[in-house]
C-alpha cells in the first residue's frame, strides 16, 4: 500500500502472545495495527485513536471481552468488533452478537477467515462513514 493511501486502523486486543502475533503478521500488510493485552489498554487506544475495527479476545486479564464490547458500544463510536475466544459457549456467542459483534470465532481460528472478516468489517465502516459524511459536514459547517 502506498504511503499516501488510507489505511484503516485495526486494534487487536489479545493477552496471549501467539494469537496476537499471528493476527499482527497477517493484518499488518493491509492495515495500521494497534495492539493491547488488556481491556483498559484497549479503551485508552480507542479513546485516543480513530479505530475502525477491533478484534478482541473474550478472556482478558482485567475484564472480560464482552464487558469491553459493552464499553465500546457505550462510547458511541461506530467501531466494528470481531470476538475471538478459546472457551466459547452459546451464551457468550449470543451475548456478543446481541452487543453488535460482526463475528464470533473460536480459537484456533483460520487466519484467512479472519482477514476476510476484517476486510468486510472495514468496508462496512467506510461505507457507513461515507453515508454519514454529508450530515457531519452540514452539522459542522458555519451557517
N, C-alpha and C positions, 0 to 999 in steps of 0.2 A: 504494500500500500504506500502511495506517495506521501511524503511528509505533510503536504497541504490538504490532503483528503481528510474528511471527517472520520474519526474512529470512535465508535460507541464505547462507553465506559461500562465495564463489567466488573462486579465485585464478587469475589469468591470468599465465602465465609465457611471455613473448614479448619477444625482443630488438628486433624490428622495430616501429617506431612505428605504421605504418599498420594492420597487423592488430591490434595491441594496442588502438588507439583504436577500431577498428571493433567489436571484441568488447566493449569498455567501453561504447560507445554503445548497443548492443543489449541488454546484460545489466543495466546499472545501474538500470533502472527496476524490475527484479524481484528483484535480489539485492544483497547487500552485497559489493562488489568490492574485492579486493586485487590489486595488480599487482607484478610483479617482472620485471627484464630479464635476470637471471642465475639459475642454479640455486642458488647459495649464498644469494642473497637470498630465493629461494622457500623453501628449507629453514628459514631463520630465521623467516619468516612462519608456516610450518606448525608449527614448534616453539612459537611464541608465541600462535597464534590457532586456534580450532576451525574448520578448513576442511572444508567438505562436499564440494567438487568442485574439481579442478584442470584447467585447460586449459593444456597445455604444448606448446611447440614442440620439435621434435627437435634443431634446430640452434642450441643456445645457446652463448654465447661461452666459458663456463668449463668445463662438462662437458656431455655430450650429454643430451638429454631422456630417452633411455632409461636412462641411468645415474641421472638424477634420479628416474625412476619406480622403479628398483630401491631407491633410498634411501628413498623414500616408503613403499614396501612393507615395507622392513626396519624402519621406525619403528614398525610395528604399528598405525598409525592406519588406520581404515576410510574412507579418502578415495577417492572415485571420480575417475578420471582419463580425460580425453579428450586424445589425442595429435594434434597437427597438424604438418604438415611441407610444405615446398616441394620437397623432394627425396626423395620416398617410394620405398621399394623393398619388394618382397615380404618380404625378410628382416627389415627393420625393422618392418613391419606385423605379421608373425608374432611377433616378439620382444615388441612392445608388448602384443599380445593375451595372450601367454603370461604376461607380467608383471601382467596384470589390468586393462589399459586397457578401458574400456567402449566406446571408439570410436577409430578412426584415420582422420583426414581429411587430404586433400591440399589445399594452397593453390593457387589461391584457393578458399576454402570458401564455402558458401552460409550466410549468417548465420541464416536461418530454420531451416535444418537444425541448426546449432549450438545455437540456442535450444531446439529440440525435444529434442536430446540432453541438454542441461543440465537441462531440466525432468524428463526421465526419470531421469537420474542422481541428482538431488536428491530426487525422490520415493522412489527406491530407498533412499537413505541414511536418509531419515526413517523409512521402514518398517522397516529393519533396526534402527535405534535403538529404535523402539517395541517390537520383539520382544525386544531385549536389556535394556530398562529394568527389568523385574521382577527379572532376575538381578542387575543392577547395584545395585538398591535393597536386595535381600537381602544382597548382599556388603558394603555399607557401613552397614547398619543395626546399631545396638548390640544385642547379644544379651542 
